[in-house]
C-alpha cells in the first residue's frame, strides 16, 4: 500500500468515527516534512481519543506503525507521524487557532473518498537497460599538466626536452 492509499485509509477511518471537516493535503515534492497531511476535527476529548485510537489500531493491523506521536497530554490536539504522512486530530478550538489549512495552503487537497488510482510503472526491455548501463560507464579524464621534476605529462607521454638541453650545452 502506498502513502496516498494509507492517508486516504486513515481519513476514511476518521470519517467512520464521525470526525468532521476531514482534509487530506498532498504535499508531494513540495515539503521535506512529509508527502501528505491529514487534518480532522473531533468534538470532544473522548472523541479525539477514539479517532486517534481507531486510526492507530487499524493501521497497525496492516503493519503500519507510528514513527512518533505528540500531544498525548493535550486535550485539544494530537499528531501522529506515519513517515509519509502526518495525522492531525484536533478540537475545533485548536483547529481555528493553528489554522493548518492556511499553513499548508501551497499543497493540493485531495478527495479521500475516491479510490486511489494505482500507477503502473512501465518496465523497460532488457536490451535498453544494457545500453543505458554501457553508456553510463565512467571514463577517465586525463590532464595536460606537466610535472616539473619528471618532464612528463600525467598521461604518461614524455615531453620533448631536446631544445632546452641543446640550448644549455651551446652556452
N, C-alpha and C positions, 0 to 999 in steps of 0.2 A: 504494500500500500504506500503510495507516495504522500508527500507532505500535504498537498492540496486535498487529497482524499481524507487524510486524518483530521485536518482542521474542519472540513465540512462535516465529518462524522461527529466531532466534538460539538459543533454548532447544533446539529440535529439532536444530540443528546441533551444539550441545554434546553432546546425547544421542547423536548419530551417532558422535561421537568418544569415546564411553564415559565422559563426565563423569558424576559421581554427585550425588545429592541436589540435583537441579535445582529451583529455586524461582523463580517469576515472581510478583512482588508488585505489585498495582495500587495506585498512589498518586494516581490522577487526582483532582484537586480537593483533595487533602489535603496536598500538598507543593509548594513552589515550586522544588524541586531538579529533579524530573523526574516523568513520569507513571507509569513502570514501573521496577522494579529486577529485574535478573536476577542470581541468585546460584547459582554452580555450584562443585562441588568437583572438583579434579584430583588425581591420585595421586602425581605427581612433577613436577619442574621441566620435563622434556621434554614431559610430558603437558599441563602448564599452557601451554607454548608452542604445542603443537599445537592445543589447543582455542581459544586466542585467535586463532591464525592462520586456522583454519577459519572462525570467525565473521566475522572481518575480510574475508577473501578473498571469501566468498560474498555478503556484504552489498555489497561494492564492485561485484561483478558486476551487481547490480541498481541501482547508482547511489547507495548509501547509504554515507557515509564517516564515520569517527570525527571528532568535533569536537576531542577531546582524549584523551590516554592517560596513565596514570600507572602506575608500578611496573615500568618496563622493566628496571630493575636488580635488582628483587626476585625472590627465588626462591620466595616464598610467596604473592604476591597481585598481580593485575593488574586494573586497572579501565579500561574504555573508555567514553567518553561519546559516545553517538549522538544527543544532543539530547533526544529524548523518553524515552530510557531509558538506564540505566547498566548495564553488564555487569561483574559482579564474578566473577573466576575465581580461586579460592583453593585452597591446600592445606588439608587438614583441620585442621592445627595453627593456621593463621591464622583459619579459619572459627570454630573453637571460641573462640579468644581474642577476636576482634572481635564476634562474635555479632550479625551484621547483621539476622538474622531478628527479634531482640528490638528492635533499634533501629527497624525498620520494621514492628513488630507492629500499628501502627494501620492498616496497609494490608490489603487482602484478597488472599489467594493465589489465583491463577487457574490453571486446567489448560491448559498449553501444548500438550497433545496433541490437544485438541478443536479442530475447525476454528472459526475466528473468524467469528461471525455478522456479516454486513455490515448496518449500519443504513441504511435507505433514508430519505432526507430527503424529506418531502412538499413538493412545490412549491406555492406559493400562487398562486392565479389573479391575472392582471394587474390585474383590477378592484380586488381587495382591497389590492394594493400601492399603487394610486393613492390610495385612501382613507387609508392609513397615511401616505403622503408628504404629502398635503394637510393632514392633522391635525397633522403634526409641524412645520408652519411656525412660525417664531418670531414672536411678536407683540411689538411694542414696548410697554414699560410706561412710563406717564407718571407723574411725581411731582407732588405738590401743593405743593412748596416754593415760597416766594415769594422772589424776589431783592430785595435791599434797594435797589439803585440804580434799576432799571427799574420796579419796582412791578408786574411781570408774573409770571404763573405760568410754569413751564417748559413748559406745554402750549401757550403762546403766547396765552392769553386774558388780557386786561387785568383787573386788579383795580380795583374801584371806589375812587377816591381822592377823590370829591366831598365826603364827610363830613369828612375830615381837612382838606381845603382850605377848606371853608366855615367850620369852627371857627377856623381860623387867621386868616381875614380878619375875623371877628367880634371878636376880641380885639385 
